[in-house]
Amino acid sequence: MFKKGSKVYSIFTGTCPKCQEESMYTNKNPYVLTETLSMHEKCSNCGTKYKIEPSFFYGAMYVSYGVGIAFAVAAFVISSLVFDATLNGIFIAIIATLIGFMPVIMRISRNIWINLFMSYDKKLAKK
């Protein structure tokens, strides 16, 4: 499931969805906030163009909503069940989680979005 060739691998590593050899982002660290969404134009290994059309990644905003909800639910469950937090504490935990993980949420959303439209091609991978 997490092996090279799966969509899950490409989503969590941020690699090219076609060859999974190179990072799509100019900086692998999402917490360099000035470069969080800065992407290469195309993959240097297989030549896959990442922006299929103008404004392609606007669709990732819809995915971002779902990913944000998943992070918020995780924060709710952990803060209420593990730490037995009060309602105010749970609220603060959710807000802190969403703010702290926002760069990761934005990148994962883009990765999910592009992987909906492209699939791994074994022929393009380095041997």
GUZA-409500 format. One record per residue (C-alpha): residue number from 0; residue in three letters; chain; x, y negated, z negated. Coordinates in nm, 3 decimals. Each point is the difference from the previous one (the first is absolute). Last residue first. Layout:
BEGIN
REC, NUM, ALA, A, X, Y, Z
...
% end
This chain:
BEGIN
REC, 126, LYS, A, 1.553, -0.141, 1.330
REC, 125, LYS, A, -0.139, -0.346, -0.006
REC, 124, ALA, A, -0.379, -0.019, 0.024
REC, 123, LEU, A, -0.168, -0.095, 0.329
REC, 122, LYS, A, -0.085, 0.356, 0.108
REC, 121, LYS, A, -0.172, 0.073, -0.335
REC, 120, ASP, A, -0.262, -0.265, 0.067
REC, 119, TYR, A, -0.169, -0.125, -0.317
REC, 118, SER, A, -0.336, -0.168, 0.050
REC, 117, MET, A, -0.119, -0.354, 0.066
REC, 116, PHE, A, -0.333, -0.177, -0.049
REC, 115, LEU, A, -0.096, 0.089, -0.358
REC, 114, ASN, A, 0.371, -0.006, -0.088
REC, 113, ILE, A, 0.007, -0.374, 0.076
REC, 112, TRP, A, -0.273, -0.067, -0.258
REC, 111, ILE, A, 0.144, 0.226, -0.268
REC, 110, ASN, A, 0.341, -0.167, 0.026
REC, 109, ARG, A, -0.154, -0.346, -0.007
REC, 108, SER, A, -0.197, 0.091, -0.313
REC, 107, ILE, A, 0.308, 0.154, -0.162
REC, 106, ARG, A, 0.186, -0.324, 0.063
REC, 105, MET, A, -0.267, -0.227, -0.146
REC, 104, ILE, A, -0.052, 0.225, -0.303
REC, 103, VAL, A, 0.374, 0.009, -0.069
REC, 102, PRO, A, 0.024, -0.380, 0.012
REC, 101, MET, A, -0.311, -0.027, -0.224
REC, 100, PHE, A, 0.128, 0.247, -0.263
REC, 99, GLY, A, 0.064, -0.249, -0.278
REC, 98, ILE, A, -0.306, -0.214, 0.074
REC, 97, LEU, A, -0.238, 0.295, 0.024
REC, 96, THR, A, 0.150, 0.170, -0.305
REC, 95, ALA, A, -0.008, -0.319, -0.208
REC, 94, ILE, A, -0.366, -0.058, 0.089
REC, 93, ILE, A, -0.095, 0.358, -0.086
REC, 92, ALA, A, 0.194, -0.002, -0.327
REC, 91, ILE, A, -0.150, -0.336, -0.100
REC, 90, PHE, A, -0.352, 0.136, 0.056
REC, 89, ILE, A, 0.080, 0.316, -0.196
REC, 88, GLY, A, 0.135, -0.208, -0.288
REC, 87, ASN, A, -0.312, -0.215, -0.001
REC, 86, LEU, A, -0.220, 0.312, -0.010
REC, 85, THR, A, 0.209, 0.143, -0.283
REC, 84, ALA, A, 0.285, 0.239, 0.069
REC, 83, ASP, A, 0.005, 0.371, -0.092
REC, 82, PHE, A, 0.358, 0.026, 0.133
REC, 81, VAL, A, -0.036, 0.326, 0.191
REC, 80, LEU, A, -0.372, 0.001, 0.074
REC, 79, SER, A, -0.079, -0.370, 0.039
REC, 78, SER, A, 0.327, -0.137, 0.133
REC, 77, ILE, A, 0.076, 0.301, 0.221
REC, 76, VAL, A, -0.352, 0.027, 0.141
REC, 75, PHE, A, -0.037, -0.372, 0.067
REC, 74, ALA, A, 0.347, -0.033, 0.154
REC, 73, ALA, A, -0.074, 0.297, 0.229
REC, 72, VAL, A, -0.333, -0.155, 0.096
REC, 71, ALA, A, 0.173, -0.329, 0.080
REC, 70, PHE, A, 0.266, 0.176, 0.212
REC, 69, ALA, A, -0.272, 0.185, 0.196
REC, 68, ILE, A, -0.199, -0.324, 0.041
REC, 67, GLY, A, 0.310, -0.170, 0.138
REC, 66, VAL, A, 0.046, 0.283, 0.252
REC, 65, GLY, A, -0.360, -0.040, 0.112
REC, 64, TYR, A, 0.029, -0.379, 0.041
REC, 63, SER, A, 0.336, 0.035, 0.173
REC, 62, VAL, A, -0.159, 0.229, 0.262
REC, 61, TYR, A, -0.233, -0.285, 0.094
REC, 60, MET, A, 0.293, -0.243, 0.013
REC, 59, ALA, A, 0.189, 0.250, 0.218
REC, 58, GLY, A, -0.240, -0.085, 0.280
REC, 57, TYR, A, 0.170, -0.339, 0.029
REC, 56, PHE, A, 0.311, 0.202, 0.095
REC, 55, PHE, A, -0.070, -0.008, 0.373
REC, 54, SER, A, -0.018, -0.381, 0.018
REC, 53, PRO, A, 0.142, 0.007, 0.351
REC, 52, GLU, A, 0.011, 0.355, 0.141
REC, 51, ILE, A, 0.194, 0.319, -0.071
REC, 50, LYS, A, 0.224, -0.177, -0.248
REC, 49, TYR, A, 0.238, 0.284, -0.085
REC, 48, LYS, A, 0.152, 0.056, 0.344
REC, 47, THR, A, 0.152, 0.348, 0.014
REC, 46, GLY, A, 0.351, -0.015, 0.149
REC, 45, CYS, A, 0.102, 0.349, -0.116
REC, 44, ASN, A, 0.307, -0.067, -0.216
REC, 43, SER, A, 0.011, -0.381, -0.023
REC, 42, CYS, A, -0.368, -0.008, -0.101
REC, 41, LYS, A, -0.178, -0.313, 0.115
REC, 40, GLU, A, -0.061, -0.360, -0.101
REC, 39, HIS, A, 0.158, 0.058, -0.342
REC, 38, MET, A, -0.223, -0.096, -0.289
REC, 37, SER, A, -0.012, -0.281, -0.256
REC, 36, LEU, A, -0.296, 0.073, -0.228
REC, 35, THR, A, 0.183, -0.011, -0.334
REC, 34, GLU, A, 0.283, -0.219, 0.132
REC, 33, THR, A, -0.046, -0.321, -0.203
REC, 32, LEU, A, -0.118, 0.210, -0.294
REC, 31, VAL, A, 0.311, 0.214, -0.034
REC, 30, TYR, A, -0.211, 0.236, -0.210
REC, 29, PRO, A, -0.080, 0.224, 0.298
REC, 28, ASN, A, 0.361, 0.130, 0.006
REC, 27, LYS, A, 0.063, 0.174, 0.336
REC, 26, ASN, A, 0.091, -0.331, 0.167
REC, 25, THR, A, -0.054, -0.044, 0.374
REC, 24, TYR, A, -0.304, 0.224, -0.019
REC, 23, MET, A, -0.098, 0.281, 0.238
REC, 22, SER, A, 0.260, 0.226, -0.160
REC, 21, GLU, A, 0.174, 0.236, 0.243
REC, 20, GLU, A, -0.013, 0.371, 0.077
REC, 19, GLN, A, -0.369, 0.086, -0.033
REC, 18, CYS, A, -0.020, 0.064, 0.377
REC, 17, LYS, A, -0.354, -0.121, 0.086
REC, 16, PRO, A, -0.126, -0.154, -0.326
REC, 15, CYS, A, 0.322, -0.200, -0.047
REC, 14, THR, A, 0.093, 0.012, -0.367
REC, 13, GLY, A, -0.172, -0.168, -0.292
REC, 12, THR, A, 0.104, 0.279, -0.238
REC, 11, PHE, A, -0.343, 0.055, -0.160
REC, 10, ILE, A, -0.205, -0.029, 0.319
REC, 9, SER, A, 0.247, 0.184, 0.225
REC, 8, TYR, A, 0.025, 0.296, -0.238
REC, 7, VAL, A, -0.380, 0.010, -0.044
REC, 6, LYS, A, -0.042, 0.001, 0.377
REC, 5, SER, A, 0.194, 0.325, 0.015
REC, 4, GLY, A, 0.301, 0.070, 0.219
REC, 3, LYS, A, 0.258, -0.031, -0.273
REC, 2, LYS, A, -0.118, 0.182, -0.309
REC, 1, PHE, A, -0.235, -0.143, -0.259
REC, 0, MET, A, -0.282, 0.242, 0.085
% end
